Amino acid sequence: MKDTKNANEHLIEKLKEYVESVAGFNLYTPKDFDNLTEYIFKETGSLLSSTTLKRIWGYLHENKENTPRLSTLNILSKFIGYVNYTTFCKYQQMQGECESDFINNNCLQAKSLLKGDKIRLLWQPDRCVTIQYIGLCMFKVIESRNSKLSLNDVFICERIIDGESLLLSNLIHNGSDPVNYICGKKNGVKFQLLEK
């Protein structure tokens, strides 16, 4: 029973890490929790109060043991691109165990973008790269933090699947000959389509 409890706590901690990664900020202040509440509502159409989020993140320092409701975990899982919490847990448990699987995560097709659209890519441990669509499935790096990718690098990418590794084809890095490059090889990449 204790092992099950520890496994569930580990999965909830993992879920919280992904939520912060997708949100693009850590939760330190009451304003951070308010911002996350708004962001989750905007992305999922579901409302989680900032008090609920504070409780899950341990911000309220309550003495009682508080396991989040399944409905709350489902909303957080949906926010990071999974169908629900059960799917998130299954995916976490299967990582490294199987070679093939169906993917239900959000997918961004390059052909659905307009020239000038900007996408933020996030992957562990602290990589943050903003790219801009320039047409014909081509992107240009316009901002790069803690990544080997550089400003004005150009590459081809047909689709970005949330939570999966991202292959950049024909990457021209600092004027070099084209190469292929993979982002988030181990833990995947999260994406955010930025508002204009």
Summary of the structure (lengths in Angstrom):
residues: 196
radius of gyration: 18.0
end to end distance: 49.4
largest distance: 58.7
contacts: 520
relative contact order: 0.12
helix: 34%
strand: 26%
